[in-house]
Amino acid sequence: MICVVGLGYVGLPLAVRFGLTEKVIGFDINSERIEELSKNIDSTGELSAEELEKADIVFSTNPKSISDSDFIIVAVPTPIDESKQPDLRPLLSASKIVGQNLKPGAIVVFESTVYPGCTEGDCVPVIEKESGLSCGTDFKIGYSPERMNPGDKVHTVDKVVKVVSGMDAESLDLIATKYEKIISAGVHRADSIKIAEAAKIIENTQRDINIALMNELKIIFDLLDIDWRKVIEASVTKWNFLEFSPGLVGGHCIGVDPYYLADISKRLGHSPEIILAGRKINDYMAKYETSRIIRLMIDKDIKIKGAKVVILGATFKPNVSDIRNSKVCDVAHELASYGCEVNIYDPHVKEMKIFGYDNEEIESPDFVVKAVNHDIFEESRYDYGIMDS
């Protein structure tokens, strides 16, 4: 039996996919999450009630349910703390729970994004301590990085090549065979767990750096009074130009994962200058765009203090409900610090307040900022201001 530990944006789609072929235990410490899933409700919007109903899954908050499984997948968040350092607490907590409920002979596969060496160096010792079992003798481990793209109904979990790895040839074969049952795109067998960990973390690091380059170019083009869209339109006519666009970089992956790679790099004695430079630029863009908004409002003779500003969109990317680590939050706070009266309107977000601001449309705002390109905004009654990104 399979057990998926952690039923968020990554774990739930995986559990449902496996649940179409065999019985699955879906474990999460969040009782509210388990309660809604037991009613075939997914508040993330990733899966429909029909999809949940089709899968053979038993949802549970009882750690002992893990002990019935011989194949355990850990898919919990790996965030950063306020100092932008890796926060392994959710991962190590999950490792502890797994260790306390691990039966001999089981395979544990981690999917959480980590720095190379974390699975074997940080997670395994916890499992061994809590279980009293020996890795390699009493249980096996592997790593298969998640490649989920929230809101994407095309590149679903089964349609993206799955990188898999194991601690030895036997575990690699067992893990690959298990995933091959549900991944129609096939699997790629990495030579080691560290290689699989590294492959995942550089995917988002590479994207972060490319976007950072475009953000810096946008700043330069703004100073030159050149439309960056027109620049890209001209540049993409060359076959080998990589088409990236500037924008706010938030979310649970791109704005987080590079810090994990930077952390292990610094611990090994190397200062990762390009990685951190990219992060610095991307983290700066909310402040930069806010300053442009304020200047444009001044140019339009809008009194800044008390100005009613509506921000369209709050999520970290278009057409999703996910607001985790969204940099729209920073823009809103920056505008409020100037004395603006801020509202955030995002129909994809059900909460009445977003980042502490009312989630509603208002009549006759002084200025409108389109921060997220939701399709729903294409026919909005508002005239947009700036930041149409």
C-alpha positions in Angstrom: 0.0 0.0 0.0 1.1 3.6 -0.7 1.0 6.4 1.8 1.4 10.0 0.7 2.5 12.3 3.6 1.5 15.9 3.0 -1.6 16.6 0.9 -1.0 20.1 -0.5 -0.4 21.2 -4.1 2.1 18.4 -4.7 0.9 15.5 -2.5 -2.8 15.5 -3.3 -2.5 15.2 -7.1 0.1 12.5 -6.7 -2.1 10.6 -4.2 -5.1 10.8 -6.5 -3.1 9.6 -9.5 -1.9 6.6 -7.5 -5.4 6.1 -6.2 -6.7 5.3 -9.6 -4.5 2.1 -9.7 -4.3 1.0 -6.0 -5.3 1.8 -2.5 -3.7 4.9 -1.0 -3.4 6.4 2.5 -3.4 10.2 2.4 -1.9 11.6 5.6 -1.8 15.2 6.7 -1.5 16.8 10.1 -4.0 19.5 9.1 -7.4 18.2 10.3 -9.3 20.8 8.4 -7.6 19.7 5.2 -8.4 16.1 5.9 -12.0 16.9 6.7 -12.6 18.8 3.4 -10.8 16.1 1.3 -13.0 13.4 3.0 -16.0 15.4 1.5 -14.3 15.4 -1.9 -13.5 19.1 -1.6 -10.1 20.5 -2.6 -9.8 24.1 -1.6 -6.7 24.6 -3.7 -8.8 24.1 -6.8 -6.3 21.6 -8.3 -8.7 18.7 -8.3 -12.5 18.4 -8.8 -14.9 16.5 -6.7 -15.3 13.9 -9.4 -11.5 13.3 -9.6 -11.3 12.9 -5.8 -14.3 10.6 -5.8 -12.7 8.3 -8.4 -9.5 7.7 -6.4 -9.2 4.9 -3.8 -7.8 7.1 -1.0 -8.3 6.9 2.8 -7.6 10.3 4.3 -6.3 10.4 7.8 -4.6 12.5 10.5 -3.7 9.4 12.4 0.1 8.8 12.1 -0.4 5.1 12.7 -2.1 4.8 9.3 1.4 5.2 7.8 2.5 1.8 9.3 0.2 0.0 6.9 2.2 1.1 3.9 5.3 -0.3 2.3 5.8 2.6 -0.1 5.8 6.1 1.6 6.0 9.4 -0.3 6.9 12.5 1.6 5.6 15.7 0.0 5.7 18.5 2.5 6.7 22.1 2.1 10.3 23.3 2.3 10.0 27.1 2.9 12.6 29.6 4.0 12.6 31.6 7.2 12.6 35.3 7.8 16.4 35.4 7.3 15.9 33.6 3.9 17.5 30.4 5.2 16.2 26.9 4.6 13.4 26.0 7.1 13.6 22.2 7.3 11.1 21.9 10.2 8.2 20.6 8.2 10.5 18.1 6.4 12.2 16.9 9.6 8.8 16.7 11.4 7.5 14.5 8.7 10.6 12.4 8.8 10.0 11.9 12.5 6.4 10.9 12.1 7.4 8.5 9.3 10.2 7.0 11.5 7.8 6.4 14.4 5.4 4.5 12.1 7.8 2.8 9.7 7.5 -0.9 9.1 10.6 -2.9 8.2 11.1 -3.4 4.4 9.3 -0.2 3.5 10.7 2.3 0.9 10.5 6.1 1.7 10.7 8.5 -1.2 11.0 12.2 -0.6 9.6 14.7 -3.1 10.2 18.0 -1.3 12.6 20.4 -2.9 15.9 20.4 -0.9 19.6 21.0 -1.4 21.8 18.1 -2.6 22.6 15.8 0.3 19.5 16.7 2.5 17.6 13.5 2.0 20.5 11.3 3.1 22.2 13.7 5.5 19.2 15.3 7.3 16.1 13.1 6.8 17.6 9.6 7.1 19.2 10.1 10.6 15.8 11.2 11.9 14.0 8.2 10.5 16.7 5.9 11.9 16.5 7.4 15.3 12.8 7.4 15.6 12.3 3.9 14.1 15.3 2.1 15.5 15.8 0.7 12.0 18.9 0.9 9.8 18.7 2.5 6.4 19.8 0.1 3.7 19.2 -2.9 5.8 15.7 -2.5 7.3 14.3 0.1 4.9 15.3 1.9 1.7 15.1 5.5 0.6 14.8 7.4 -2.6 14.2 10.9 -4.0 11.9 11.9 -6.8 11.5 15.7 -7.1 8.1 17.2 -7.6 7.4 19.0 -10.9 4.0 20.3 -10.2 2.8 23.5 -11.8 -0.3 24.8 -9.9 -3.2 25.7 -12.1 -1.7 24.0 -15.1 -4.3 21.6 -16.5 -2.0 20.5 -19.4 1.3 19.6 -17.7 -0.3 17.5 -15.0 1.6 15.1 -12.8 1.2 12.2 -15.1 2.3 14.1 -18.2 5.7 15.4 -17.0 8.8 13.1 -17.1 9.5 12.0 -13.5 13.1 12.0 -12.3 13.6 9.2 -9.9 16.5 8.0 -7.8 17.3 5.4 -5.1 20.0 4.7 -2.6 21.0 1.6 -4.6 20.2 -0.3 -7.8 17.4 -2.3 -6.1 15.6 0.6 -4.6 16.0 2.6 -7.9 14.3 -0.2 -9.8 11.5 -0.5 -7.4 10.8 3.2 -7.2 11.0 3.7 -11.0 8.6 0.8 -11.5 6.1 2.2 -9.1 6.1 5.7 -10.7 6.0 4.2 -14.2 2.5 2.9 -13.5 1.1 6.4 -13.3 3.5 8.6 -15.3 2.6 8.4 -19.0 5.5 10.6 -19.9 7.9 8.1 -18.5 10.7 8.3 -15.9 14.3 9.4 -15.9 16.6 7.3 -13.6 19.1 9.5 -12.0 22.4 8.0 -11.0 22.1 9.1 -7.4 19.8 10.8 -4.9 22.1 13.9 -4.8 21.9 14.2 -8.6 18.1 14.1 -8.5 18.1 16.7 -5.7 20.4 18.9 -7.7 18.4 18.5 -10.9 15.3 19.8 -9.2 16.8 22.8 -7.5 18.6 24.1 -10.6 15.4 24.1 -12.6 13.9 26.9 -10.6 17.3 28.6 -9.9 17.9 28.8 -13.7 14.4 30.3 -14.2 14.9 32.8 -11.4 18.2 34.0 -12.8 16.7 34.4 -16.3 13.8 36.4 -15.0 16.2 38.5 -12.9 18.1 39.4 -16.0 14.9 40.5 -17.7 14.0 42.5 -14.6 17.3 44.4 -14.7 16.9 45.0 -18.4 13.4 46.4 -17.8 14.9 48.8 -15.3 17.4 50.0 -17.9 14.8 50.2 -20.6 12.5 52.2 -18.3 15.4 54.7 -17.8 15.8 54.8 -21.6 12.1 55.3 -22.1 11.9 52.1 -24.2 8.9 49.7 -24.1 10.4 46.4 -23.0 7.6 44.4 -24.7 8.7 45.8 -28.0 12.3 44.9 -27.3 11.4 41.3 -26.6 9.1 41.3 -29.7 12.2 42.2 -31.8 14.6 39.9 -30.0 12.6 36.7 -30.3 13.0 36.9 -34.1 16.4 35.3 -33.5 16.1 31.5 -33.2 18.2 31.1 -30.1 16.9 34.0 -28.0 15.3 32.7 -24.8 11.9 34.4 -24.3 11.6 35.4 -20.6 9.6 38.3 -19.4 10.2 40.6 -16.4 7.8 40.5 -13.4 7.3 39.9 -9.7 8.8 36.6 -8.7 6.9 34.9 -5.9 5.3 31.6 -5.2 6.5 28.5 -3.4 9.3 27.5 -5.8 11.2 30.1 -7.8 11.4 32.7 -5.0 12.5 30.0 -2.5 14.5 27.2 -4.0 17.6 29.2 -5.0 18.2 30.0 -1.3 18.5 26.3 -0.6 21.2 25.9 -3.2 22.9 29.1 -2.0 22.9 27.8 1.6 24.7 24.6 0.9 27.1 26.4 -1.4 28.1 28.8 1.4 28.4 26.0 3.9 30.9 24.4 1.5 32.9 27.6 1.2 31.7 29.0 -2.1 29.8 32.3 -2.3 27.1 31.9 -5.0 27.3 35.4 -6.5 25.1 35.0 -9.5 22.3 33.1 -7.7 22.1 35.6 -4.9 22.4 38.6 -7.3 19.4 37.2 -9.1 17.5 36.9 -5.9 18.4 40.4 -4.9 17.1 41.9 -8.1 13.9 39.9 -8.1 13.2 40.7 -4.4 13.7 44.4 -5.2 11.2 44.6 -8.0 8.1 45.1 -5.8 9.7 48.2 -4.3 10.9 49.4 -7.8 7.4 49.0 -9.4 5.8 50.7 -6.4 8.1 53.7 -6.9 7.0 53.8 -10.6 3.4 53.7 -9.6 3.9 56.6 -7.2 5.7 58.7 -9.8 2.9 58.1 -12.4 0.3 59.1 -9.8 2.2 62.3 -9.2 2.4 62.9 -13.0 -1.4 62.5 -13.1 -1.8 65.1 -10.3 -3.2 62.4 -7.9 -2.8 63.2 -4.3 -0.9 60.3 -2.9 -2.0 60.3 0.7 -5.5 59.0 0.9 -5.6 57.9 -2.8 -7.8 55.0 -3.4 -5.7 52.3 -5.2 -7.1 49.0 -6.5 -4.7 46.2 -7.1 -6.0 43.7 -9.6 -4.7 40.2 -8.7 -3.0 38.8 -5.6 -1.7 35.4 -6.6 1.8 34.6 -7.5 0.9 33.9 -11.1 -2.1 34.1 -13.4 -5.3 32.0 -13.2 -4.6 30.3 -9.9 -5.8 30.8 -6.3 -2.4 30.4 -4.7 -1.1 33.5 -2.9 1.9 31.9 -1.1 4.9 34.2 -1.2 3.1 36.5 -3.7 5.1 39.7 -4.2 1.8 41.5 -4.7 1.7 41.6 -0.9 4.9 43.7 -0.9 3.5 46.1 -3.5 0.4 46.6 -1.4 2.4 47.2 1.8 4.6 49.7 -0.1 1.7 51.6 -1.4 0.1 51.7 2.0 3.3 53.1 3.5 2.9 56.1 1.2 -0.6 56.7 2.7 -2.6 55.1 -0.1 -5.9 53.4 0.7 -5.4 50.0 -0.8 -7.9 47.4 -2.0 -6.9 44.1 -3.6 -9.4 42.5 -5.9 -8.9 38.9 -6.9 -11.9 36.7 -7.9 -9.7 33.6 -7.6 -9.1 34.2 -3.9 -12.2 33.4 -1.8 -11.1 35.2 1.4 -12.7 38.5 2.3 -9.3 40.0 3.1 -6.0 39.4 1.2 -2.8 40.4 3.0 -4.9 42.4 5.4 -6.7 44.4 2.6 -10.3 44.2 1.6 -10.8 41.8 -1.4 -13.4 43.8 -3.3 -14.0 46.1 -6.3 -14.6 49.7 -5.4 -16.3 52.5 -7.3 -14.2 55.3 -8.9 -10.7 54.4 -7.6 -8.0 57.0 -8.1 -5.6 54.5 -9.6 -5.7 50.9 -10.7 -2.7 48.5 -10.8 -3.0 45.3 -12.8 -0.6 43.1 -10.9 -1.6 39.7 -12.2 -2.7 38.8 -15.7 -5.8 36.7 -14.8 -7.9 36.0 -17.9 -10.9 37.2 -16.0 -9.4 40.8 -16.0 -9.4 41.0 -19.8 -12.9 42.4 -19.7 -12.6 44.4 -16.5 -14.4 47.7 -16.2 -11.3 49.4 -14.9 -8.8 51.3 -17.0 -5.4 50.0 -16.0 -2.5 52.0 -14.6 0.9 50.5 -14.6 2.6 47.2 -13.9 0.5 45.2 -16.4 2.6 42.1 -15.8 
